[in-house]
Amino acid sequence: MQVSLSPTKTHLTQTAAARTNKMQQAARVSTPAKVTTPDFPEPALLSRKPARYNTQLNAQLTAIQQAEDYLQNLEGVLLHYRHTKGQAGARPAELQQQLTQRLQQSAGTVDRQLNVTLTQASQIQFSLGFPSELFFQPQGETLIFAAGKGYNHLAAVTLPETSSPRQILAHLNTCLGKFGIHGEFGPKGECQFTANESHWDELKGSLRVRGEGVHFPADSFTLLSPMTQASPVDNLQQLTGMWNNVARREVEQALHHITHQQTTLRQHKASVTVRIREMSPALTTQHVQQTAQGLARQLASSRNHFEQLAQALSAQANIPQATVRHLLG
């Protein structure tokens, strides 16, 4: 049986159009104006710090523990050495082992000056033995530096003919920076360079330079002989079981310095403890009540919108599906 809608097509069309207008009006009413409101729940209530900060905090805690363990072990060996006054029971081999394996045992958190380095790699200071004329009379020479076995790392720089010593040093830093070397002038005008201590063994025996016959020969590379800055580690390594005024002074100075560094570590630990407390969720009773009240206000203000949207959906449900498709078709 076929049913025709033609006799009432106009009536249905008008009725559907009227209901559609009501739906559109209800939809416009049900869509409130966009208001910038804080996220709910607030990010601070979910996590005080992002996840990457937790990783950094863990790394800092590990560095503090490694530095603390090494300094405690070295302090114990030095105290025993002082107590036995370098005699047979002084165990100088144990002291030498603590000093030579410093980088490994401290994981790079204690440098050659027995200073704690938690936020950066351990650095070493040295001089390259450049002649003073290189900074005061550069004469426009081009220098080629090489490092590594077989000269597999190369860097070149052309020094301007007329430049101040600091400008010359800036050019050298740009070139030597490829090897991880950076130079600065000291208080007495001497040029001191620094590099990552983990790369020092490779640099000290392979760094070479070739010039144009002004400051360095042009026919071959000249091996540079870096001279490291004196450090407590070097001085303590010379104590091979002896005990005299020099040995007593070096041990006392090292113990005093270790005590100072342990105080610095305690300050770092206190700072980390404060950060950990800040990361803990601060959901007090007052915060919970404020959160619940804010949620209740948002739900209460949206009640009218929900009712209007329900009315619009109800109006649409009263129209046959085929009619809606025909009108929107």
Backbone torsions as a table, in degrees:
resi	resn	phi	psi	omega
1	MET	NA	136.3	-177.7
2	GLN	-110.2	129.2	-179.3
3	VAL	-109.6	130.2	-178.8
4	SER	-100.1	139.3	177.8
5	LEU	-102.6	3.2	-174.2
6	SER	-62.9	-37.7	-178.1
7	PRO	-64.4	-28.5	-176.4
8	THR	-114.8	18.7	-176.3
9	LYS	-62.5	-43.5	-178.5
10	THR	-65.4	-41.7	-179.7
11	HIS	-63.3	-44.2	-179.8
12	LEU	-65.7	-39.2	-179.8
13	THR	-62.4	-44.6	179.6
14	GLN	-65.0	-41.8	179.8
15	THR	-64.4	-43.7	179.2
16	ALA	-64.8	-38.9	179.1
17	ALA	-64.5	-40.6	179.2
18	ALA	-63.4	-42.4	-179.9
19	ARG	-68.5	-35.5	178.2
20	THR	-63.9	-41.0	176.7
21	ASN	-60.8	-42.2	177.8
22	LYS	-61.6	-39.8	178.7
23	MET	-62.5	-43.8	-179.8
24	GLN	-64.7	-41.8	177.9
25	GLN	-63.7	-42.4	179.4
26	ALA	-64.7	-37.6	179.4
27	ALA	-66.1	-38.1	178.9
28	ARG	-66.9	-38.1	179.1
29	VAL	-69.4	-36.2	-175.9
30	SER	-75.8	-10.3	178.8
31	THR	-100.7	96.6	-177.0
32	PRO	-69.8	162.8	177.9
33	ALA	-65.1	143.0	-177.5
34	LYS	-70.6	120.4	-179.1
35	VAL	-120.0	131.8	-180.0
36	THR	-74.9	112.2	179.9
37	THR	-125.8	152.4	178.5
38	PRO	-64.5	150.6	178.8
39	ASP	-60.9	147.4	178.1
40	PHE	-128.5	129.3	-7.2
41	PRO	-72.8	160.1	-177.3
42	GLU	-63.3	143.4	179.3
43	PRO	-56.5	-31.0	-178.8
44	ALA	-64.6	-26.4	179.8
45	LEU	-80.6	-20.6	178.6
46	LEU	-86.3	-44.9	-178.9
47	SER	-157.3	130.6	179.5
48	ARG	-69.4	-33.8	-177.9
49	LYS	-134.9	153.0	177.6
50	PRO	-68.8	166.7	-174.6
51	ALA	-63.0	-35.9	-178.2
52	ARG	-64.9	-27.8	177.2
53	TYR	-68.3	-34.9	176.9
54	ASN	-62.6	-38.2	177.6
55	THR	-64.6	-42.8	177.7
56	GLN	-64.3	-38.2	179.2
57	LEU	-65.6	-41.4	177.3
58	ASN	-62.6	-40.7	178.2
59	ALA	-63.7	-39.4	179.4
60	GLN	-67.4	-39.7	177.6
61	LEU	-62.7	-42.3	178.8
62	THR	-63.2	-42.8	179.6
63	ALA	-62.5	-41.4	178.9
64	ILE	-62.4	-43.5	-179.6
65	GLN	-65.1	-40.9	-179.6
66	GLN	-66.0	-44.0	178.5
67	ALA	-65.1	-41.1	-179.4
68	GLU	-64.5	-43.5	179.7
69	ASP	-62.8	-43.5	-178.2
70	TYR	-65.8	-45.6	-178.9
71	LEU	-64.0	-36.6	177.3
72	GLN	-65.3	-43.3	179.1
73	ASN	-65.0	-43.5	179.2
74	LEU	-65.5	-38.6	177.7
75	GLU	-62.3	-41.8	178.8
76	GLY	-62.6	-42.2	179.5
77	VAL	-65.3	-41.7	179.6
78	LEU	-66.8	-39.0	177.9
79	LEU	-64.2	-40.0	177.4
80	HIS	-66.5	-39.3	178.5
81	TYR	-63.3	-42.0	178.8
82	ARG	-67.5	-39.3	-178.5
83	HIS	-65.0	-40.4	-180.0
84	THR	-86.5	-6.9	177.4
85	LYS	55.9	42.5	173.7
86	GLY	70.2	15.7	-178.7
87	GLN	-82.0	-163.0	-173.5
88	ALA	-61.4	-33.0	-179.0
89	GLY	-85.5	9.2	-175.9
90	ALA	-74.6	-19.6	-179.0
91	ARG	53.9	59.4	-179.7
92	PRO	-62.1	-27.6	179.2
93	ALA	-64.1	-36.2	178.4
94	GLU	-66.5	-38.1	176.8
95	LEU	-64.5	-43.5	178.8
96	GLN	-62.7	-37.3	179.1
97	GLN	-66.0	-41.1	178.1
98	GLN	-62.1	-35.8	-176.6
99	LEU	-80.4	-42.4	-177.3
100	THR	-73.1	-28.4	179.7
101	GLN	-101.8	27.0	-177.7
102	ARG	-60.0	-47.8	-177.8
103	LEU	-62.1	-41.7	-178.1
104	GLN	-71.0	-46.7	-175.3
105	GLN	-71.7	-31.5	178.7
106	SER	-95.6	-0.5	-177.8
107	ALA	55.1	36.8	177.1
108	GLY	74.9	14.2	-178.5
109	THR	-92.3	-5.1	177.9
110	VAL	-128.8	123.0	-176.6
111	ASP	-90.3	-173.2	-176.2
112	ARG	-67.4	-22.0	176.9
113	GLN	-86.9	7.0	-176.6
114	LEU	61.8	30.1	174.6
115	ASN	-96.0	144.4	179.0
116	VAL	-79.3	128.8	177.8
117	THR	-125.1	95.9	-175.4
118	LEU	-92.8	-29.7	-172.1
119	THR	-102.3	-6.1	179.7
120	GLN	-148.1	165.1	-179.7
121	ALA	-69.0	151.1	179.4
122	SER	-63.8	131.6	-177.3
123	GLN	-107.9	156.1	176.4
124	ILE	-127.3	137.5	-179.4
125	GLN	-103.3	141.0	-177.9
126	PHE	-159.6	165.9	173.7
127	SER	-115.1	147.4	-178.3
128	LEU	-98.4	-1.6	177.4
129	GLY	72.0	27.6	177.0
130	PHE	-66.2	139.9	174.9
131	PRO	-67.2	147.9	-178.8
132	SER	-61.5	-28.2	179.4
133	GLU	-63.7	-23.4	179.0
134	LEU	-61.5	-32.5	-179.1
135	PHE	-92.3	-29.8	-175.1
136	PHE	-99.6	-23.1	178.6
137	GLN	-138.4	70.1	-175.2
138	PRO	-67.3	-35.0	175.5
139	GLN	60.6	25.7	173.4
140	GLY	67.2	29.7	-177.8
141	GLU	-80.4	143.2	174.9
142	THR	-97.9	126.8	-178.6
143	LEU	-112.7	140.0	176.1
144	ILE	-119.0	120.8	179.4
145	PHE	-104.1	144.8	178.9
146	ALA	-135.7	144.2	179.1
147	ALA	-146.6	156.8	179.9
148	GLY	89.7	168.5	179.7
149	LYS	-72.0	132.2	178.5
150	GLY	73.0	20.2	180.0
151	TYR	54.3	41.5	-176.0
152	ASN	-79.0	-7.5	175.5
153	HIS	-121.4	118.8	-177.5
154	LEU	-125.9	148.2	175.5
155	ALA	-153.9	141.8	-177.1
156	ALA	-128.8	153.4	178.3
157	VAL	-151.2	141.2	175.3
158	THR	-107.8	118.9	-178.9
159	LEU	-84.3	128.6	179.5
160	PRO	-62.0	154.3	-178.2
161	GLU	-69.2	-39.8	-178.7
162	THR	-125.3	105.3	178.1
163	SER	-153.4	157.5	177.3
164	SER	-75.7	161.1	178.5
165	PRO	-57.3	-36.6	180.0
166	ARG	-69.9	-33.4	175.8
167	GLN	-68.3	-38.7	175.9
168	ILE	-62.2	-42.9	179.5
169	LEU	-64.0	-35.3	177.6
170	ALA	-63.7	-40.3	176.9
171	HIS	-65.1	-41.2	179.2
172	LEU	-64.9	-38.5	178.8
173	ASN	-64.5	-37.5	177.7
174	THR	-62.5	-37.8	-179.6
175	CYS	-77.4	-51.9	-176.4
176	LEU	-72.3	-15.9	176.9
177	GLY	-60.8	-23.0	176.7
178	LYS	-66.5	-22.0	176.7
179	PHE	-99.0	5.8	-177.9
180	GLY	77.9	24.6	-178.4
181	ILE	-109.9	136.3	178.3
182	HIS	-136.1	135.8	-176.8
183	GLY	-116.0	150.4	176.4
184	GLU	-144.8	154.7	175.2
185	PHE	-87.1	134.3	178.5
186	GLY	-81.5	178.9	-178.7
187	PRO	-63.4	-25.0	179.8
188	LYS	-97.6	10.8	178.5
189	GLY	87.4	-0.3	178.9
190	GLU	-78.5	149.2	-179.0
191	CYS	-96.1	117.5	179.4
192	GLN	-114.5	137.0	-179.9
193	PHE	-111.4	153.0	177.3
194	THR	-129.3	150.5	177.8
195	ALA	-152.8	162.0	176.7
196	ASN	-64.1	128.2	-175.0
197	GLU	-63.9	-28.4	179.7
198	SER	-67.4	-20.3	178.4
199	HIS	-99.4	3.1	-172.0
200	TRP	-66.9	-41.7	-178.0
201	ASP	-59.5	-34.3	178.8
202	GLU	-76.1	-36.1	-175.6
203	LEU	-75.7	-41.5	-169.9
204	LYS	-65.7	-23.1	-179.0
205	GLY	-110.4	5.2	-175.6
206	SER	-132.9	-5.8	-176.4
207	LEU	-76.2	119.9	-178.2
208	ARG	-130.0	161.8	179.9
209	VAL	-143.6	145.0	174.2
210	ARG	-132.3	135.0	-178.0
211	GLY	-115.2	-147.1	179.7
212	GLU	-123.5	26.9	178.2
213	GLY	86.1	4.7	179.2
214	VAL	-89.4	-63.7	178.2
215	HIS	-106.4	-25.5	179.5
216	PHE	-135.6	149.2	-178.7
217	PRO	-61.0	153.2	-178.3
218	ALA	-100.2	-14.9	-174.9
219	ASP	-87.8	-16.3	-177.8
220	SER	-158.5	165.6	177.6
221	PHE	-80.2	142.6	177.6
222	THR	-106.5	124.6	-179.9
223	LEU	-73.7	123.3	177.8
224	LEU	-82.6	148.4	-178.8
225	SER	-118.3	85.5	-179.5
226	PRO	-62.6	138.8	177.4
227	MET	-112.3	117.5	-178.5
228	THR	-77.3	153.5	177.1
229	GLN	-72.4	141.7	178.9
230	ALA	-59.9	142.1	-176.2
231	SER	-142.6	160.1	175.5
232	PRO	-58.8	-32.7	179.3
233	VAL	-62.7	-43.8	178.4
234	ASP	-63.6	-42.1	-178.9
235	ASN	-66.2	-39.6	-179.6
236	LEU	-71.6	-29.2	179.1
237	GLN	-67.9	-18.6	177.8
238	GLN	-81.7	-6.4	179.1
239	LEU	-85.9	94.7	-178.9
240	THR	-107.1	60.2	177.0
241	GLY	90.1	-4.2	-179.4
242	MET	-85.4	159.4	177.3
243	TRP	-145.0	110.1	177.3
244	ASN	-146.9	-167.6	-177.6
245	ASN	-63.9	-38.2	179.5
246	VAL	-66.0	-45.0	-179.7
247	ALA	-63.8	-42.5	179.5
248	ARG	-62.6	-41.6	179.7
249	ARG	-64.4	-43.1	-179.5
250	GLU	-64.7	-42.1	-179.3
251	VAL	-66.9	-43.2	-179.7
252	GLU	-64.2	-42.6	179.0
253	GLN	-64.8	-40.0	179.2
254	ALA	-65.5	-43.3	179.1
255	LEU	-63.8	-41.1	177.7
256	HIS	-63.6	-40.8	179.7
257	HIS	-67.3	-39.7	178.4
258	ILE	-63.0	-40.2	177.0
259	THR	-60.8	-41.6	178.6
260	HIS	-64.4	-41.1	179.3
261	GLN	-68.7	-33.9	175.8
262	GLN	-65.9	-34.4	174.3
263	THR	-64.2	-41.2	176.6
264	THR	-61.9	-39.8	178.4
265	LEU	-64.4	-38.2	177.7
266	ARG	-63.6	-36.1	176.6
267	GLN	-65.9	-40.7	176.6
268	HIS	-62.7	-41.6	-179.9
269	LYS	-64.4	-38.6	177.3
270	ALA	-65.0	-39.2	178.3
271	SER	-64.9	-40.7	178.4
272	VAL	-65.7	-38.2	178.0
273	THR	-61.0	-40.7	178.0
274	VAL	-63.6	-41.0	-179.7
275	ARG	-66.1	-37.6	178.8
276	ILE	-64.9	-40.0	178.0
277	ARG	-64.9	-36.4	177.9
278	GLU	-66.6	-29.8	-178.9
279	MET	-76.6	-20.0	-179.6
280	SER	-69.3	142.3	-178.3
281	PRO	-64.4	130.2	-178.8
282	ALA	-99.1	58.6	-178.1
283	LEU	-90.9	78.8	176.5
284	THR	-80.2	174.0	179.4
285	THR	-60.9	-38.6	-180.0
286	GLN	-64.5	-42.4	179.1
287	HIS	-64.1	-39.9	179.1
288	VAL	-63.8	-43.2	178.6
289	GLN	-63.4	-43.4	179.0
290	GLN	-63.5	-39.8	178.7
291	THR	-64.3	-44.3	179.5
292	ALA	-64.4	-40.6	178.6
293	GLN	-65.2	-41.1	177.6
294	GLY	-62.7	-41.4	177.5
295	LEU	-64.7	-40.3	179.2
296	ALA	-63.5	-39.2	179.1
297	ARG	-65.7	-41.3	179.6
298	GLN	-65.0	-41.0	178.8
299	LEU	-67.8	-38.1	179.7
300	ALA	-66.5	-39.9	-180.0
301	SER	-70.7	-19.2	-178.9
302	SER	-95.5	1.0	-175.8
303	ARG	-62.9	-45.6	-179.5
304	ASN	-62.6	-37.7	-179.8
305	HIS	-65.4	-39.0	178.4
306	PHE	-63.5	-41.5	-179.8
307	GLU	-64.8	-44.5	-179.9
308	GLN	-64.8	-38.8	178.1
309	LEU	-66.1	-37.8	177.8
310	ALA	-64.0	-39.2	177.7
311	GLN	-63.9	-41.8	179.6
312	ALA	-63.1	-42.6	178.5
313	LEU	-65.9	-36.1	178.4
314	SER	-66.4	-39.7	178.1
315	ALA	-63.3	-39.4	179.7
316	GLN	-68.3	-32.9	-178.0
317	ALA	-69.2	-23.1	-178.9
318	ASN	-78.7	-9.9	-179.3
319	ILE	-96.6	134.1	177.6
320	PRO	-57.6	145.3	-176.3
321	GLN	-63.3	-38.4	-179.6
322	ALA	-65.7	-36.4	178.7
323	THR	-65.5	-41.8	179.6
324	VAL	-62.7	-41.6	178.1
325	ARG	-64.5	-37.8	-179.7
326	HIS	-67.5	-39.0	-178.9
327	LEU	-72.4	-39.0	-177.6
328	LEU	-87.5	-13.7	-174.2
329	GLY	-55.7	NA	NA
